[in-house]
Amino acid sequence: MRLTGLDRFSHLALGKAINHALECIRCMGVWHMAFAITGTHGKALQGQVALISGGGTGIGLGIARAFVREGAKVALTGRRLDKLAEAATELERAGGSARAVAGDVSNPADAARMVAETVQAFGRLTILVNNAGVANFGKLEDTPGDAIERMIDIDLKGPLYLSKAALPELRKAAGTGGASILNISSSVTSLAVRAFAVYSAAKAGLDQLTRCLALDHAAEGIRVNAILPGMVETPIFETAMPKAAVKPMLESGAKMHPLGRIGSVEDIAEMAVFLSSPAAAWITGARVNVDGGIGLGS
C-alpha cells in the first residue's frame, strides 16, 4: 500500500503517540502497577502498621486519619487515654483498625511497652511516627527549669526512646516494603526565632537524630526522615500560652508565611503518607519543609 503525505504524517503521529503512552506507563513504576494488579485502588500504605506518638489530637491525629485512609493499621500513643480512646473509636468507625496505647514517651519502659502492645495487637510494626511534642515559649532565662526538662524529655528523649524500642521490629519489616521512622520536627530549626530557644534546641536535636539514624540503618532498609512544619493550628498553642492569645497569634502568624496562611494538619499528614510509603523508597535522611514558605526567611 502506497501512503500519501497525509497518511505518512498520520502514521508518524500515531507512532509518536504510542511511544509516548508506553513511556508514561513505564514511568508509572512498579509501585503504581502493583496497586492496579492487587486491587488496592492506590492505597499507599496498604498492609502497613504504624505507631504514632501524640496520636490523640492535632498533627498526630491528622496523620492517623490519613494513614487509615491509605490502608494502614495504627496504634495511637499519648498520656491522655480518654483522648486516645476517642480518636481510636473515630478511626474504627471510619472503617480503620486502631488501638489506644497510653504512656509517657520520655519513659524508656513505657516506650518499650508501646511498641510491644502495637506488635501484640497487629502482628508487627513497620512505621514509627515520632510526633508527640510540647512547647513553652520564652527567653531561656525566663523559662522555668521544669519547662526546660519537659521540652527536652518529650521533644527529644521521647523520639530517642521510641526509636530505640522500635528498631528491632522495624528491622524485621525492612524486607517487606515498610520500615521507616518519621520525625515531626519544626521550621524553627531552619531559622532563628525569638523566644524559642529551648524548643528550637530540642527540635534541632531531633533533626540531627533523623540524619544519624538514617545513616546508621540505611543498609538495613530502614528509612528515617523528618517533616519541618511551619505554624499549624493545633492544640499545642493552648499549652504554650493563654488560650485568649492563641487566635490573635495565629492570625498574625499567617502573615509571616509567604503563602499567606497557617498550615492545617492535613498539609502535614499528606507529606507523612508520602514519606512513609513505597513512593519514597529512595528517600532517607531528608528534612522536608512543609511550612508555607516561612523557612525561606524574609
N, C-alpha and C positions, 0 to 999 in steps of 0.2 A: 504493500500500500504506500502510495506516494503522499507525503504530508505537505500541505500548503504552509506558507509562512505563519499564518494564524494558528494552524494546527501545531506547528513546531513550538510556537510561543506557549500554547495551552499545555502541551506535554511538559515543557520546561517548568512552567509554573506549578504544575501538578507534582512533578518530581521534587521541586524545592519544598512544597508544602508537606509532602510525605516525609522527606528528610527532617524537616523542622519538627514534625509531630513525633518522629522517632527519637529525636534529641530531647524533646520535652519529657517523653516517657522515661528515657534514660536518666535524666536529671532529677526525676521524682525520687529516685533512690530506692534501695531495698526496703527501707523502713515504711514508706508510704505504700509500696506494693504489698508488703506483708499485712498491713491493715486491711487492704482490699481483699486479700486471699482469705484471711482468718475471719472476716466478717465483724471486726471490732469497730467498724464505722469511724475510724480515725481517732479512737480514744488513745491519747498519747501515753497514758500511764496504766494501761490495762495489765492487771496481774501484779502490780507493784504494791508494796506495803510501806507506809510512811509513818514515822513518829515525829510529831510536830509539837515542839515546846511552846508554851504560851498559846495553845491552840483554842482556848475557850472564847477569845474576843479578838477584835482588831485584825491586824495583818495575819496572825496565825489562823483565825477562823476563816478569813478570806481565802487563804491558801488551802485550807482543808476543804472548803466548798469546791474550789477549782479542781483539786486532786480527785475528789469523789466523782465529780462530773466526768473526769477523764479516766475513770475506771480503777483508781487506787482505793485500797482499804487504808484507814487512818486511825492512829491512836493519838489522842489529844492529851497533853500534859500541862500541868499548872498547879498552883497551890489551892485554888478555889474549886472544890469538887462540884459545887452547885452550878457554876458557870460551865464547867467541862461537861457535866451530865446534860445540861440544857443544849449545848452545842452538839453533842453526840446524838441526842434524840432528834434534833433538827436534820442532821445528815442522814440518819437512818430513815426518817420519814420521807426524805427525798430519794430513797432507793439505794443509799450507800451503806457501807459497812464501817462502823466507827465504835471506838471504845474510849472511855474516860479513864485516865490513869493519873491520879493526883500525886503530887510530890514536889519536892524542892530541888531544882536543877543544880543548885550550888552544894548539895549534899551528895558526895560520891555514892553512898549506899542507895539513896533514892534514885540516882541516875541509873545505876545498875539494875534496880528493880523495875524501873520504867521500861528499859529495853527488854528485860526478861518477860514482863507481862505482855508486851506487844507481841513477842515471838510466841508466847503461850496462846494468845488469842488468835493470831493469824498465821502461825506456822513459820514465819520468817520476817526479816526486816531488810528492806532494800534501799530506803531513803530516810535520811535524818535531816530534819529542818530545825536548826537552832535559831528560834525566833524570839523566845522569851527575853524581855528586856525591861529595864526600869530607868528612869531619868530623874535627875534633880538639878535644876538649872541654877547657876550662880557662880560667882568667882570662887576660886579654890579656898581662899581664907574665910569665906562666908559659908562654906559647905560643912555641915556637921560631920564628925568622924563616922557616925553610924550610917549616914547617907553615902559617904565615900565607900565604905565597906559593902554596902548593899549593891551599889552600881558595879563594883568590881566582881562581887560574888555572882550576880545574876548575868551581867552582860559579858563577862569574860570567863570566869570559872565555870559557869553553867555549860557553855559550849565545850570547854575542855573536858569536863567530866562526862557529859553525854556522848561526845565523840569517842572518848576512850572506851566507854562501855559498849558503844555501838559497833566499833571497828571489827571485832571478831565475827559478828553477824553479817556485816556488810561484805566482809571478805568471802563468806560462803556464797553470797549472791552475785559476786563480781562476774561470774561466767554466764549469768542468765540475763544480762541486759540491764540490770539495775545497778545498785551500788553507787550511791552518791550522797554527799553531805552538802547541804545548802545553808549558808550562814546569812542571817539578815543583819547587816551592818548599818551604816548610816552615811549620808553625804557629808556629814561633818568631819569625816576623816579625810576629805579631799580639799578642805579649805579651813582656815582658822575662823572660829565663830566665838564672839564674846559670850562669856558666862556658860560655856560648855566644856570647860577644861577636863573635868573628871570623866564625864560621859564620853567625850571625844577620845580620851586616852584609852578607855576600856574598849571602845569600838575599833580604834586603831590596832589594838592588840588582837582583836578578832580578825581584822583584815590580814595581819601577818600570820596568824594561825591558819587562815584559809590557804595562803600560799605555801606555807611549810608542810601542811598536811597533804596538799595536792602533790607536792614533790615527793614526799615520803611514801605515798601509797599509789602513785600512778602506775607503777609496774604491776601492782596487784589488781588493776582495773577499777580502782575506787576513785571517782572524781570528786573534787571539792571546789566549790565556787561560792561567791558572795554577791548579794544584791545590796546596793547602797541607795536606799530610798531618800528622796527629799522629804519635805514636810507632808505627812499623810494624816488625814483626820482619823485618829484612833483614841481609845481611852487613856493612852499613856500620858496625854497632856493634863488630864484631870488629876493624875497622881503627882505631877510635877509643879502645878501652880493652882491658885484658887480657881474654882470652877467658873466664876464670873469673868475671869480673864481669858478663858480659852477662846471664845468666839472672836473677840477683837484681835487676839494674837493670830488666829488662823486667817482672818480677813486681811490683816497687814502682811502676813506671810505669803499670801497668794501673789502679791505684787512683786515679791522677791524672785519669783520663778519666771524665767523668760517665756515659758509657755502660758503664763497668765493665770494659773490656778494651782491649788494644792492637789496632792495626789489622792487617789482612792485606794482602798485595799485591793480592789480588782486590778489596778495598774500593776501592783506588786505581784499579785497572785498569778497573772498570766506569764510574767517572766519566770516565776518559780516553776510553773508547769514546764516551760521550755527547757530550763536548765536542768531539770530533774528527768527529762525524757530522753529517749534514744536519739532525738534530733540534735541533741547537744553532746553526742558521744565523743567528739574530739575537742571538747572544751573543758579545761580544768585549770585551777589557779586563777580564774578570772574574777575581777571585781567589776560588776556591771552597774553603772549608774542608771537608776530609774527614778529620776528626780526633777523632771520638768525643766531641766537645763540649769538648775541652781549651782551645780558643781562646776559650771563653766566660769564662775566668778562674774564680776561686773566691771 
